[in-house]
Amino acid sequence: MDFRLSDEQEAMRDMARRFAHEVVAPRAAEIDRTAKFDRELYRRMGELGLPTMTLPEAYGGAGVDSLSWCLVIEELAKASTPVCNTLVLSKMTADIIHDFGSEAQKREILPRMATGEAICAFGLTEPGAGSDAASIRTTARQDGDSWVINGQKMFTTCASVCDWVIVAATIDKEQRSRGIRCFLVPRGTPGFEIGKEIELMGVRGEGACPTFYDGCRVPKENMLGAEGFRTLMKTLDGARAGIAAMAVGLAQAAFDEALAYARERIQFDRPIAEFQAVQFKLADMAVEIDAARMLTWKAAWRRDSGLDYVQDASHAKLFASEVCGRAVDQALQIHGGYGMTKDYPIERFYRDAKIHQIWEGTSEIQRLIIAKQILKGS
Ligand SMILES: Cc1cc2nc3c(=O)[nH]c(=O)nc-3n(C[C@H](O)[C@H](O)[C@H](O)COP(=O)(O)OP(=O)(O)OC[C@H]3O[C@@H](n4cnc5c(N)ncnc54)[C@H](O)[C@@H]3O)c2cc1C
């Protein structure tokens, strides 16, 4: 087994590391403080092709593999979780359009997403349907050559700045998940309203809003994934490895901050890094972060190798998000009282970390997915 990255993967990681350090990190605290989506920064990420780098070149992508993408996401997440998440969302929605859109839709939308000029949001969660996605109440009714959508979505990331939203709706409630389809809704479509931005404790500045659909009419070709929701969900499994990579990046950033602080903070006439209690925390964090990274790489590698990776993506997402939670907690502890202040980034990391155990399927839901796979195989 060879754990070395290829020259291209190393180069990709270096590029992302530099960009995260020089461009994203200096803006991260301000984005968090104002909770304002940084459109200019998103365009700069577009200049580097970051929003859709795994897409084929024909649609504006760079055709890079999933592992390279995870390396880039880890680097960006070290600087800012909300900024990085817009890239994970972009890959996910671009993948849906690529896998299920018409050729005309792909040619119109994907190159604009690639350059960062346009953004596509994804609305699945509703006020009454989160983990139980099959119970969504938003409906789509065929009327001549159109679909008419009615309902409400919650937590639609990037809704405030999106040019399209891919919204999940049921065409037959009786069929539960088998009745769910996705629909491409352009901003400005009559009957599509974007609500007020949601005040969040973490991941601030990624434009998450409720969205409303009241007699919202789209052409019939805007239905994506006529095969049904399960097929669509397979595309979404790829995003789960991205969440794991984000969690690894944030955990690593927390570790780096803690290590630097432990070396410089003097108590009892010596750096606190000399106390074994602090060393053990650093050691545990280092081991867990490495293990989370390896699970993430494995899931990405299996995807790149054309192997089934559903369970691996859940392993990575579950473990990395929980490691991230422990890492920010221990890193803040090493900072003592100063960890609670805005003078150090660790308090932002602490607030941002929690989301990884919630979105793209909570930790509990990941355990259900993993258990189902285990039992299926026994
Ligand atoms: C900042 C942010 C951004 C988001 N962005 C998007 C987005 O862009 N698009 C989108 O569609 N959604 C988005 N979401 C929604 C997110 O995916 C959901 O919050 C998540 O799926 C959980 O759903 P819920 O919040 O309704 O919790 P619930 O499903 O109500 O769960 C509440 C608790 O019950 C537990 N639980 C539920 N069912 C079970 C079960 N069967 N067994 C054991 N435990 C269970 C859960 O694990 C959780 O701990 C976002 C959320 C946030 C906070």
The ligand as an SDF file (V2000), in Angstrom:
LIG
                    3D

 53 58  0  0  0  0  0  0  0  0999 V2000
  -25.9490   25.6930    8.9600 C   0  0  0  0  0  0  0  0  0  0  0  0
  -26.7850   24.6370    8.3050 C   0  0  0  0  0  0  0  0  0  0  0  0
  -26.7540   24.5090    6.9200 C   0  0  0  0  0  0  0  0  0  0  0  0
  -27.5440   23.5540    6.2890 C   0  0  0  0  0  0  0  0  0  0  0  0
  -27.5700   23.4840    4.9220 N   0  0  0  0  0  0  0  0  0  0  0  0
  -28.4930   22.7160    4.2950 C   0  0  0  0  0  0  0  0  0  0  0  0
  -28.6960   22.7920    2.8810 C   0  0  0  0  0  0  0  0  0  0  0  0
  -28.0080   23.5270    2.1730 O   0  0  0  0  0  0  0  0  0  0  0  0
  -29.6920   22.0500    2.3330 N   0  0  0  0  0  0  0  0  0  0  0  0
  -30.4790   21.2280    3.0690 C   0  0  0  0  0  0  0  0  0  0  0  0
  -31.3590   20.5820    2.5100 O   0  0  0  0  0  0  0  0  0  0  0  0
  -30.2970   21.1120    4.4210 N   0  0  0  0  0  0  0  0  0  0  0  0
  -29.3470   21.8490    5.0380 C   0  0  0  0  0  0  0  0  0  0  0  0
  -29.1870   21.7850    6.4070 N   0  0  0  0  0  0  0  0  0  0  0  0
  -30.0570   20.9150    7.1670 C   0  0  0  0  0  0  0  0  0  0  0  0
  -29.3320   19.7380    7.8030 C   0  0  0  0  0  0  0  0  0  0  0  0
  -28.9720   18.8180    6.8260 O   0  0  0  0  0  0  0  0  0  0  0  0
  -30.3120   19.1690    8.8720 C   0  0  0  0  0  0  0  0  0  0  0  0
  -30.3040   20.0840    9.9470 O   0  0  0  0  0  0  0  0  0  0  0  0
  -29.9330   17.7750    9.3160 C   0  0  0  0  0  0  0  0  0  0  0  0
  -30.1670   16.8600    8.2900 O   0  0  0  0  0  0  0  0  0  0  0  0
  -30.7300   17.3440   10.5620 C   0  0  0  0  0  0  0  0  0  0  0  0
  -32.0970   17.5730   10.4150 O   0  0  0  0  0  0  0  0  0  0  0  0
  -32.8980   18.3720   11.5710 P   0  0  0  0  0  0  0  0  0  0  0  0
  -32.1430   19.5840   11.8730 O   0  0  0  0  0  0  0  0  0  0  0  0
  -34.3160   18.5090   11.1170 O   0  0  0  0  0  0  0  0  0  0  0  0
  -32.8310   17.4220   12.8370 O   0  0  0  0  0  0  0  0  0  0  0  0
  -33.7950   16.1820   13.1720 P   0  0  0  0  0  0  0  0  0  0  0  0
  -33.8860   15.2700   12.0170 O   0  0  0  0  0  0  0  0  0  0  0  0
  -35.0660   16.7050   13.7420 O   0  0  0  0  0  0  0  0  0  0  0  0
  -32.9730   15.4670   14.3220 O   0  0  0  0  0  0  0  0  0  0  0  0
  -32.9410   15.9180   15.6740 C   0  0  0  0  0  0  0  0  0  0  0  0
  -32.1530   14.9010   16.4890 C   0  0  0  0  0  0  0  0  0  0  0  0
  -32.8200   13.6240   16.4370 O   0  0  0  0  0  0  0  0  0  0  0  0
  -31.9230   12.6330   15.9640 C   0  0  0  0  0  0  0  0  0  0  0  0
  -32.6480   11.6530   15.1560 N   0  0  0  0  0  0  0  0  0  0  0  0
  -33.5680   11.8730   14.1750 C   0  0  0  0  0  0  0  0  0  0  0  0
  -33.9840   10.7190   13.6680 N   0  0  0  0  0  0  0  0  0  0  0  0
  -33.3180    9.7400   14.3140 C   0  0  0  0  0  0  0  0  0  0  0  0
  -33.3240    8.3170   14.2200 C   0  0  0  0  0  0  0  0  0  0  0  0
  -34.0750    7.6530   13.3430 N   0  0  0  0  0  0  0  0  0  0  0  0
  -32.5000    7.6310   15.0650 N   0  0  0  0  0  0  0  0  0  0  0  0
  -31.7240    8.2710   15.9660 C   0  0  0  0  0  0  0  0  0  0  0  0
  -31.6850    9.6150   16.0920 N   0  0  0  0  0  0  0  0  0  0  0  0
  -32.4640   10.3260   15.2700 C   0  0  0  0  0  0  0  0  0  0  0  0
  -30.9170   13.3900   15.1000 C   0  0  0  0  0  0  0  0  0  0  0  0
  -29.7140   12.6560   14.9280 O   0  0  0  0  0  0  0  0  0  0  0  0
  -30.7400   14.6650   15.9190 C   0  0  0  0  0  0  0  0  0  0  0  0
  -29.8410   14.4450   16.9500 O   0  0  0  0  0  0  0  0  0  0  0  0
  -28.3610   22.7020    7.0620 C   0  0  0  0  0  0  0  0  0  0  0  0
  -28.3800   22.8260    8.4530 C   0  0  0  0  0  0  0  0  0  0  0  0
  -27.6300   23.7860    9.0680 C   0  0  0  0  0  0  0  0  0  0  0  0
  -27.7100   23.9420   10.5730 C   0  0  0  0  0  0  0  0  0  0  0  0
  1  2  1  0
  2  3  1  0
  2 52  2  0
  3  4  2  0
  4  5  1  0
  4 50  1  0
  5  6  2  0
  6  7  1  0
  6 13  1  0
  7  8  2  0
  7  9  1  0
  9 10  1  0
 10 11  2  0
 10 12  1  0
 12 13  2  0
 13 14  1  0
 14 15  1  0
 14 50  1  0
 15 16  1  0
 16 17  1  0
 16 18  1  0
 18 19  1  0
 18 20  1  0
 20 21  1  0
 20 22  1  0
 22 23  1  0
 23 24  1  0
 24 25  2  0
 24 26  1  0
 24 27  1  0
 27 28  1  0
 28 29  2  0
 28 30  1  0
 28 31  1  0
 31 32  1  0
 32 33  1  0
 33 34  1  0
 33 48  1  0
 34 35  1  0
 35 36  1  0
 35 46  1  0
 36 37  1  0
 36 45  1  0
 37 38  2  0
 38 39  1  0
 39 40  1  0
 39 45  2  0
 40 41  1  0
 40 42  2  0
 42 43  1  0
 43 44  2  0
 44 45  1  0
 46 47  1  0
 46 48  1  0
 48 49  1  0
 50 51  2  0
 51 52  1  0
 52 53  1  0
M  END
$$$$
